[in-house]
Amino acid sequence: MSRQIIVGISGASGAPYAVRLVELLAQNDVLVHLVVSRHGRRLLSDELGIKKLDPDQLTGGRVDRLIIHNENDVGATIASGSFMHDGMIVVPCSGNTLAKIACGITDNLLQRAATVTLKERRTLVLAHRESPLSLIELENMKRVTESGGTIVPLSPGFYLLPQKIEELIDFMVAKLLDLVGVDHDLDMRWDANRIEA
Ligand SMILES: Cc1cc2nc3c(=O)[nH]c(=O)nc-3n(C[C@H](O)[C@H](O)[C@H](O)COP(=O)(O)O)c2cc1C
C-alpha cells in the first residue's frame, strides 16, 4: 500500500510552502489527503492567486495522488483514529490552529485530524508562522510538543546561500519531507565543502 500523508493548510502566511509540499509528495507517489481551512483558502488566493483547488496543477499531473477533503466534513476518513496514515503536516500553521490543537478543540476537519493524529501517537508536524511569539503561543507549542507533535518554525536558513525565493521554500519543504520520512532530491543538506568551494 502506498504511503498516505495528511496535509493541512491553515490561514497563516506561507502558502507557497504548502503547494510545493503537496507537489513533491504526489511526485514521490505519496497519497496526499489535503484539507484547507477557510482562512487557508484565503491565503492561497492572496499569496498565489489560487481561487479553486486544481488537483492537476497541485500534483503536477499526478491527480490520483490527491484527495481533497472539505474542511467542514468532520465525518471524513481522516477524522477517524481508525484511518491509518504515515503522518500529518500542517503548513503553514496559524497561531489559531496551533491553539486549537494544543487545547484539543476540533472546530474543523483540519483540527480534528491533527488532534486524532496526536491521540493515535502518529507523526504530527506543525509548520508554524508568526513573529514575534507571545507566551501563549510558546505555551501552546510546549503542549503540542509534550503530546508528541513537532513544531517547525517557518524560518529558512541562509547558509546555503540561496539566490531565489524557490530555494528558501525548498529549504523548509525538505525539512518537512525529512520529518515524515519521504525521500526527495532537494539539495538542502549542510555540506561544509560546498560552501568553501
Ligand atoms: C493576509 C493574512 C495573513 C495572515 N498571516 C498569519 C500568520 O502568518 N500567522 C498567523 O498565525 N495568523 C495569520 N493570519 C490570521 C489568521 O488567518 C486568522 O487567525 C485565522 O483565524 C486563522 O484561521 P485558521 O487557523 O482556521 O486557518 C493572517 C490573516 C491574513 C488575512
The ligand as an SDF file (V2000), in Angstrom:
LIG
                    3D

 31 33  0  0  0  0  0  0  0  0999 V2000
   -3.2100   38.0950    4.8700 C   0  0  0  0  0  0  0  0  0  0  0  0
   -3.2570   37.3850    6.1770 C   0  0  0  0  0  0  0  0  0  0  0  0
   -2.0970   36.8760    6.7080 C   0  0  0  0  0  0  0  0  0  0  0  0
   -2.1170   36.2000    7.9440 C   0  0  0  0  0  0  0  0  0  0  0  0
   -0.9510   35.6820    8.4100 N   0  0  0  0  0  0  0  0  0  0  0  0
   -0.9550   34.9940    9.5860 C   0  0  0  0  0  0  0  0  0  0  0  0
    0.2390   34.3870   10.0520 C   0  0  0  0  0  0  0  0  0  0  0  0
    1.2970   34.4450    9.4160 O   0  0  0  0  0  0  0  0  0  0  0  0
    0.1820   33.6970   11.2010 N   0  0  0  0  0  0  0  0  0  0  0  0
   -0.9640   33.5860   11.9460 C   0  0  0  0  0  0  0  0  0  0  0  0
   -0.9460   32.9280   12.9790 O   0  0  0  0  0  0  0  0  0  0  0  0
   -2.1270   34.1550   11.5100 N   0  0  0  0  0  0  0  0  0  0  0  0
   -2.1440   34.8540   10.3460 C   0  0  0  0  0  0  0  0  0  0  0  0
   -3.3100   35.4340    9.8990 N   0  0  0  0  0  0  0  0  0  0  0  0
   -4.5120   35.3620   10.7440 C   0  0  0  0  0  0  0  0  0  0  0  0
   -5.2710   34.0460   10.5780 C   0  0  0  0  0  0  0  0  0  0  0  0
   -5.6540   33.8740    9.2290 O   0  0  0  0  0  0  0  0  0  0  0  0
   -6.5020   34.0460   11.4920 C   0  0  0  0  0  0  0  0  0  0  0  0
   -6.0730   33.9560   12.8340 O   0  0  0  0  0  0  0  0  0  0  0  0
   -7.4610   32.9240   11.1960 C   0  0  0  0  0  0  0  0  0  0  0  0
   -8.4750   32.9240   12.1940 O   0  0  0  0  0  0  0  0  0  0  0  0
   -6.7960   31.5570   11.1590 C   0  0  0  0  0  0  0  0  0  0  0  0
   -7.7700   30.5920   10.9340 O   0  0  0  0  0  0  0  0  0  0  0  0
   -7.3620   29.0530   10.7470 P   0  0  0  0  0  0  0  0  0  0  0  0
   -6.3630   28.7280   11.7970 O   0  0  0  0  0  0  0  0  0  0  0  0
   -8.6340   28.2780   10.9360 O   0  0  0  0  0  0  0  0  0  0  0  0
   -6.8600   28.8920    9.3730 O   0  0  0  0  0  0  0  0  0  0  0  0
   -3.3280   36.0880    8.6640 C   0  0  0  0  0  0  0  0  0  0  0  0
   -4.5040   36.5950    8.1100 C   0  0  0  0  0  0  0  0  0  0  0  0
   -4.4810   37.2270    6.8850 C   0  0  0  0  0  0  0  0  0  0  0  0
   -5.7660   37.7580    6.3180 C   0  0  0  0  0  0  0  0  0  0  0  0
  1  2  1  0
  2  3  1  0
  2 30  2  0
  3  4  2  0
  4  5  1  0
  4 28  1  0
  5  6  2  0
  6  7  1  0
  6 13  1  0
  7  8  2  0
  7  9  1  0
  9 10  1  0
 10 11  2  0
 10 12  1  0
 12 13  2  0
 13 14  1  0
 14 15  1  0
 14 28  1  0
 15 16  1  0
 16 17  1  0
 16 18  1  0
 18 19  1  0
 18 20  1  0
 20 21  1  0
 20 22  1  0
 22 23  1  0
 23 24  1  0
 24 25  2  0
 24 26  1  0
 24 27  1  0
 28 29  2  0
 29 30  1  0
 30 31  1  0
M  END
$$$$
